[in-house]
Amino acid sequence: MGGYARPLLAGGHDTVSFRSACSPWRAAVPFAPYGPLLLLPFDPDSDRVGFYRVSKKVLSKTLPDVRGKVVCSSSCGWLALMHEAASMTLLNPFIGARALRVELPPADEHVAAVSSSKRVSRVHGRWVLYPTNSYGDADAAGRAIKLEDMRDVFFREIVLSAPPDAAGRECVAMAMLGCSMEVAFCRVGVDSAWTLLDIKLEFSVGSIIYCQDKFLTIDCTGEISVSSSYDVGATPTATLLPSLSPPAGLCHRS
């Protein structure tokens, strides 16, 4: 190749193989121009995952970092993975032979308190869910939250402002919680804990979008809040957009 010409590749599968060879080859062929891949459901006890592409071919990869975790979402080409202890990992499965991983702060009691309408506590490193009628009952028996239930209790979705590996760009992670009118955010590689933010919506958050240096948070009725100023030392601000009258009979979706 010699650095003078970009090779023509048939599609995403060939691109992944080419980029996995070494750093110069990865730099020569960006993955962004190719069509999106759909992560297929996988067994959390396995490290083998499949990606489906529009050509109806399945790309299979071995990713040890997915074992014992559940996928919350994907953003900027990175997967957001959660463990049963509510620890969070960002994983880029298409960088080199070994996937690139970035750790996010785990959920704490403050996040748990606003993520679910049910009582949740941490016992011996595991999160325990108590019956809805157990408030005030210190002796109430709870059950350990299973991996498949973690998204309903803690982080439902993670949205990034930029890829964590982008040189010179600060990356902010915004989390949509299980069922809450608040969100949580952290500055990747800077913050050691999540910060809760009241975004002034009256109903639970249904979707988060990052656009033009701002996070747009949408509740289940379609109301939109815009937040910005996530620089270190700054206090983020949230502003509601003026309500628009929806067409009659509109069923709100994300």
TORTOR-340306 format. One line per 3 residues: for each residue x, y negated, z of N, C-alpha, C. Coordinates in pm, whole numbers, plus 50000, padded with zeros to 5 digits. Layout:
// TORTOR-340306
X Y Z X Y Z X Y Z; ...
This chain:
// TORTOR-340306
50083 50120 50000 50000 50000 50000 50087 49874 50000; 50190 49871 50085 50289 49765 50081 50236 49629 50122; 50113 49618 50169 50060 49492 50214 50015 49400 50102
50014 49449 49977 49981 49362 49865 49840 49383 49812; 49782 49496 49842 49648 49523 49790 49568 49597 49893; 49440 49568 49897 49351 49637 49990 49295 49761 49921
49306 49878 49984 49257 50001 49920 49105 50001 49911; 49055 50066 49808 48911 50081 49792 48869 50212 49855; 48781 50204 49952 48736 50322 50024 48588 50345 49996
48550 50471 50000 48414 50507 49960 48309 50458 50059; 48342 50449 50185 48241 50408 50283 48294 50418 50424; 48200 50419 50519 48236 50414 50659 48321 50530 50706
48293 50652 50659 48369 50769 50703 48515 50757 50664; 48540 50720 50538 48678 50704 50492 48747 50588 50565; 48670 50484 50593 48727 50368 50662 48772 50405 50801
48691 50481 50873 48726 50523 51008 48855 50604 51006; 48865 50698 50913 48985 50781 50903 49108 50697 50870; 49092 50603 50777 49203 50518 50736 49250 50430 50853
49154 50368 50924 49189 50277 51033 49251 50351 51152; 49223 50481 51164 49275 50557 51277 49422 50594 51259; 49479 50571 51143 49615 50616 51115 49718 50539 51198
49712 50404 51194 49809 50324 51267 49761 50179 51268; 49829 50095 51345 49789 49955 51359 49794 49877 51227; 49900 49890 51146 49901 49815 51019 49786 49853 50926
49751 49980 50922 49639 50022 50837 49507 49969 50892; 49494 49968 51024 49371 49916 51084 49356 49767 51053; 49468 49692 51058 49462 49549 51030 49432 49522 50883
49471 49615 50796 49454 49593 50652 49309 49610 50608; 49231 49689 50682 49094 49718 50641 48998 49689 50756; 48933 49574 50755 48833 49548 50860 48713 49639 50843
48653 49675 50955 48540 49768 50949 48409 49694 50925; 48407 49563 50949 48283 49486 50945 48208 49491 50812; 48275 49491 50694 48199 49485 50570 48113 49608 50542
48135 49717 50614 48063 49838 50584 47933 49844 50663; 47839 49923 50612 47707 49932 50671 47710 49982 50814; 47606 49948 50891 47602 49989 51032 47586 50139 51046
47633 50190 51157 47619 50331 51189 47523 50346 51306; 47443 50450 51303 47349 50479 51411 47406 50590 51498; 47424 50561 51627 47473 50662 51720 47361 50761 51749
47385 50886 51722 47284 50989 51745 47284 51031 51891; 47169 51080 51943 47166 51129 52081 47272 51237 52102; 47335 51234 52220 47441 51330 52247 47427 51383 52389
47490 51496 52411 47489 51561 52542 47592 51492 52632; 47550 51434 52747 47647 51366 52834 47751 51460 52894; 47727 51591 52885 47827 51686 52933 47930 51721 52826
47913 51662 52708 48005 51686 52597 48077 51557 52561; 48187 51569 52489 48259 51451 52441 48251 51439 52289; 48156 51509 52230 48139 51506 52085 48014 51426 52051
48028 51323 51968 47915 51240 51930 47906 51233 51778; 47788 51199 51729 47766 51186 51587 47714 51048 51552; 47758 50995 51438 47712 50867 51387 47647 50890 51251
47528 50836 51234 47454 50851 51108 47468 50724 51027; 47491 50738 50898 47501 50620 50811 47400 50630 50698; 47379 50520 50628 47271 50511 50531 47287 50609 50415
47407 50656 50394 47430 50755 50288 47383 50894 50330; 47322 50901 50449 47268 51026 50502 47376 51129 50532; 47494 51079 50563 47600 51165 50608 47629 51135 50755
47665 51237 50829 47692 51223 50972 47842 51228 50996; 47892 51126 51062 48033 51121 51101 48042 51171 51244; 48120 51274 51268 48135 51332 51401 48272 51295 51458
48274 51252 51585 48398 51212 51650 48403 51270 51791; 48524 51294 51837 48545 51333 51976 48581 51208 52057; 48498 51176 52156 48518 51058 52240 48510 51101 52386
48623 51133 52446 48620 51177 52587 48556 51075 52681; 48560 50945 52645 48508 50843 52735 48356 50845 52747; 48284 50915 52660 48138 50917 52669 48090 51027 52764
48178 51117 52801 48135 51227 52888 48088 51174 53023; 47971 51219 53068 47918 51178 53197 47861 51038 53200; 47832 50982 53081 47781 50846 53075 47657 50840 52985
47582 50732 52999 47468 50707 52913 47493 50576 52838; 47450 50569 52713 47469 50448 52633 47357 50350 52663; 47393 50230 52705 47294 50124 52729 47257 50054 52598
47358 50021 52519 47334 49947 52396 47465 49938 52320; 47462 49870 52206 47583 49837 52131 47580 49689 52096; 47698 49628 52093 47707 49485 52063 47845 49456 52005
47850 49383 51896 47976 49346 51831 48059 49470 51796; 47993 49582 51767 48064 49704 51732 48114 49784 51851; 48080 49742 51974 48122 49811 52095 48002 49878 52161
48023 49997 52218 47921 50066 52294 47932 50028 52441; 47817 50004 52504 47812 49978 52648 47767 50106 52717; 47855 50166 52796 47830 50294 52861 47816 50275 53012
47726 50352 53074 47705 50342 53218 47717 50479 53283; 47784 50483 53397 47803 50605 53475 47694 50611 53583; 47680 50727 53647 47581 50741 53753 47607 50649 53872
47731 50605 53889 47764 50512 53996 47737 50368 53954; 47676 50349 53835 47644 50217 53779 47770 50138 53744; 47879 50209 53718 47997 50144 53662 47979 50131 53512
48035 50025 53454 48012 49993 53314 48142 49995 53236; 48136 50048 53114 48252 50054 53025 48211 50010 52885; 48293 49926 52824 48277 49893 52683 48372 49980 52603
48322 50041 52498 48402 50135 52420 48390 50103 52272; 48505 50087 52207 48508 50073 52062 48554 50206 52004; 48463 50283 51943 48499 50418 51899 48577 50423 51769
48603 50308 51705 48665 50310 51573 48796 50234 51569; 48867 50228 51679 48997 50162 51681 49102 50266 51718; 49176 50311 51621 49284 50404 51644 49237 50544 51674
49332 50634 51690 49299 50772 51720 49235 50784 51858; 49274 50694 51949 49213 50690 52081 49128 50565 52089; 49004 50581 52132 48912 50468 52136 48960 50362 52236
48931 50238 52205 48968 50127 52292 48859 50106 52397; 48900 50093 52522 48805 50085 52633 48832 49963 52718; 48725 49896 52761 48734 49779 52850 48635 49801 52964
48681 49785 53086 48593 49805 53202 48520 49677 53237; 48391 49692 53272 48311 49581 53323 48285 49603 53471; 48248 49498 53544 48218 49518 53687 48101 49615 53704
48104 49697 53808 47989 49785 53834 47875 49706 53895; 47757 49766 53894 47643 49704 53961 47666 49705 54112; 47618 49602 54179 47626 49597 54326 47486 49584 54384
47477 49564 54515 47346 49557 54580 47264 49437 54531; 47330 49328 54495 47257 49210 54446 47192 49239 54311; 47265 49306 54224 47208 49344 54095 47094 49444 54114
47115 49542 54202 47013 49643 54227 46885 49581 54282; 46898 49476 54364 46782 49416 54428 46688 49349 54329; 46742 49298 54218 46658 49228 54120 46631 49311 53996
46694 49429 53986 46678 49511 53867 46553 49597 53869; 46503 49624 53987 46390 49716 53998 46296 49670 54107; 46167 49699 54089 46068 49667 54191 46071 49768 54305
46149 49875 54290 46159 49978 54393 46284 49955 54477; 46284 50014 54595 46397 49999 54685 46509 50093 54644; 46627 50038 54628 46745 50112 54585 46860 50080 54679
46937 50179 54714 47055 50156 54797 47167 50251 54754; 47287 50220 54798 47403 50301 54764 47441 50387 54884; 47445 50518 54865 47475 50611 54973 47586 50705 54927
47702 50698 54995 47816 50785 54965 47852 50781 54816; 47856 50662 54760 47897 50645 54621 47790 50671 54518; 47671 50715 54559 47561 50741 54467 47445 50646 54497
47373 50609 54392 47256 50523 54409 47134 50609 54437; 47057 50566 54536 46941 50641 54582 46816 50556 54565; 46711 50617 54512 46583 50550 54490 46484 50599 54594
46416 50503 54661 46322 50536 54767 46178 50519 54719; 46084 50587 54783 45943 50572 54745 45897 50427 54758; 45798 50388 54676 45751 50250 54676 45690 50208 54808
45642 50302 54889 45578 50268 55017 45674 50279 55135; 45805 50280 55105 45904 50303 55211 45970 50175 55261; 45923 50058 55218 45985 49933 55264 45970 49922 55415
46079 49893 55483 46079 49880 55627 46099 50011 55699; 46098 50121 55628 46117 50253 55689 46260 50298 55665; 46344 50280 55765 46487 50311 55748 46511 50460 55734
46416 50543 55780 46435 50687 55775 46370 50753 55653; 46316 50672 55562 46249 50728 55445 46350 50804 55358; 46306 50919 55309 46394 51001 55225 46389 50951 55081
46504 50941 55020 46512 50898 54881 46573 51008 54795; 46582 50981 54667 46642 51077 54575 46751 51008 54495; 46854 51084 54466 46964 51029 54386 46915 50998 54246
46955 50882 54195 46914 50841 54061 46996 50917 53959; 46928 50986 53870 46996 51065 53769 47046 50976 53655; 47138 51031 53578 47199 50955 53470 47095 50905 53371
46998 50987 53336 46898 50948 53237 46804 50838 53287; 46807 50811 53418 46720 50707 53475 46792 50576 53501; 46923 50573 53478 47003 50456 53515 46960 50329 53442
46924 50341 53314 46885 50221 53238 46757 50160 53290; 46666 50242 53344 46541 50189 53396 46560 50117 53528; 46671 50146 53597 46694 50087 53729 46797 49975 53724
46898 49988 53638 47006 49889 53638 47015 49816 53504; 47117 49847 53425 47142 49772 53302 47069 49837 53185; 46974 49766 53129 46901 49819 53015 46972 49788 52884
47039 49673 52879 47106 49632 52755 47220 49537 52789; 47331 49546 52716 47444 49455 52729 47467 49387 52595; 47472 49252 52596 47497 49174 52475 47625 49094 52494
47715 49101 52396 47844 49033 52403 47843 48906 52319; 47917 48806 52366 47931 48682 52289 48037 48696 52180; 48127 48791 52196 48235 48814 52099 48296 48950 52130
48365 49010 52033 48435 49136 52063 48540 49114 52173; 48551 49205 52270 48648 49185 52379 48792 49178 52333; 48823 49231 52215 48961 49232 52168 48993 49114 52077
48899 49020 52062 48923 48905 51974 49026 48813 52039; 49137 48794 51972 49247 48715 52028 49204 48571 52051; 49225 48523 52174 49201 48384 52206 49055 48348 52227
48963 48444 52217 48821 48414 52236 48773 48471 52368; 48706 48388 52445 48648 48437 52570 48524 48519 52539; 48513 48633 52604 48399 48722 52583 48312 48722 52707
48186 48690 52689 48088 48693 52798 47992 48808 52772; 47966 48888 52875 47870 48997 52866 47743 48957 52941; 47630 48962 52872 47500 48931 52932 47422 49061 52944
47367 49087 53062 47297 49212 53088 47148 49188 53108; 47067 49264 53033 46924 49271 53060 46904 49381 53162; 46843 49346 53274 46830 49439 53385 46708 49529 53366
46693 49626 53456 46588 49725 53440 46450 49666 53420; 46406 49584 53513 46276 49516 53503 46285 49391 53587; 46322 49279 53525 46352 49159 53602 46331 49034 53518
46304 48924 53586 46296 48793 53522 46429 48720 53531; 46531 48788 53581 46666 48734 53585 46756 48819 53495; 46871 48763 53462 46974 48837 53389 47102 48832 53471
47199 48912 53433 47330 48911 53497 47435 48890 53389; 47542 48818 53422 47648 48796 53325 47784 48808 53393; 47885 48834 53312 48023 48832 53360 48113 48791 53245
48226 48735 53278 48329 48702 53179 48425 48820 53173; 48427 48887 53059 48502 49011 53045 48650 48988 53070; 48708 49067 53161 48849 49054 53194 48880 48946 53292
48778 48871 53336 48799 48760 53429 48723 48784 53559; 48594 48811 53550 48510 48826 53669 48517 48968 53723; 48515 48980 53855 48516 49111 53921 48376 49154 53964
48276 49070 53942 48139 49103 53979 48044 49032 53884; 47921 49083 53876 47818 49020 53794 47757 48901 53869; 47722 48798 53794 47654 48682 53850 47511 48680 53799
47415 48664 53890 47275 48660 53852 47238 48520 53806; 47150 48512 53707 47107 48383 53652 46956 48383 53634; 46892 48285 53696 46748 48266 53679 46727 48190 53548
46663 48252 53452 46646 48191 53320 46509 48126 53302; 46435 48115 53414 46311 48036 53419 46196 48096 53337; 46203 48225 53309 46092 48292 53242 45995 48346 53346
45867 48354 53308 45764 48398 53402 45740 48548 53399; 45792 48616 53296 45772 48759 53284 45907 48828 53261; 45907 48959 53275 46033 49034 53265 46096 49018 53127
46229 49020 53125 46306 49000 53002 46287 49121 52910; 46262 49093 52783 46242 49199 52686 46353 49209 52583; 46432 49101 52565 46537 49104 52463 46634 48990 52487
46761 49012 52450 46866 48909 52458 46938 48904 52324; 46961 48782 52276 47031 48761 52149 47139 48656 52170; 47255 48673 52107 47357 48570 52110 47364 48505 51974
47349 48373 51968 47346 48300 51841 47396 48159 51861; 47489 48117 51777 47542 47979 51777 47589 47936 51916; 47672 48021 51977 47734 47993 52107 47635 47985 52222
47517 48042 52206 47418 48040 52313 47351 48177 52323; 47309 48210 52444 47229 48331 52467 47081 48292 52466; 47005 48363 52385 46860 48346 52382 46797 48466 52451
46720 48438 52555 46655 48543 52632 46505 48534 52609; 46443 48647 52574 46303 48649 52536 46228 48740 52633; 46116 48692 52689 46041 48778 52780 45938 48859 52703
45863 48940 52775 45771 49034 52709 45651 48966 52645; 45633 48835 52668 45524 48762 52603 45572 48680 52485; 45703 48674 52463 45757 48597 52353 45814 48463 52392
45807 48425 52520 45868 48299 52565 46020 48311 52558; 46087 48201 52523 46231 48202 52498 46302 48104 52589; 46412 48149 52647 46499 48065 52728 46637 48064 52664
46700 47946 52661 46834 47930 52603 46931 47896 52714; 47043 47968 52720 47144 47942 52823 47281 47929 52759; 47366 47846 52821 47500 47821 52769 47591 47780 52884
47712 47734 52852 47812 47690 52949 47857 47804 53039; 47921 47905 52978 47971 48018 53054 48122 48011 53074; 48180 47892 53057 48323 47876 53079 48356 47895 53227
48480 47938 53254 48524 47956 53391 48512 47824 53467; 48450 47828 53584 48432 47709 53666 48306 47631 53635; 48238 47663 53524 48115 47592 53487 47994 47669 53541
47887 47596 53568 47763 47657 53612 47671 47671 53492; 47637 47793 53454 47549 47812 53338 47414 47744 53358; 47359 47697 53250 47228 47632 53254 47132 47707 53164
47005 47708 53203 46901 47775 53125 46787 47677 53100; 46741 47671 52976 46635 47579 52937 46528 47654 52858; 46403 47633 52895 46294 47696 52822 46268 47623 52691
46246 47697 52584 46206 47636 52458 46056 47606 52462; 46012 47501 52393 45868 47472 52389 45791 47592 52334; 45679 47622 52397 45598 47736 52356 45534 47710 52221
45528 47815 52140 45460 47810 52011 45334 47893 52019; 45227 47847 51961 45103 47923 51961 45114 48036 51860; 45112 48160 51905 45127 48272 51812 45000 48294 51732
45012 48355 51616 44892 48387 51537 44801 48481 51616; 44673 48470 51590 44576 48554 51658 44602 48702 51629; 44594 48783 51734 44612 48925 51718 44757 48971 51710
44853 48881 51731 44993 48919 51723 45031 49007 51841; 45096 49118 51815 45145 49208 51917 45295 49183 51933; 45337 49133 52047 45476 49095 52067 45567 49216 52069
45677 49206 51996 45781 49307 51997 45914 49238 52014; 46017 49315 52045 46147 49254 52064 46206 49203 51934
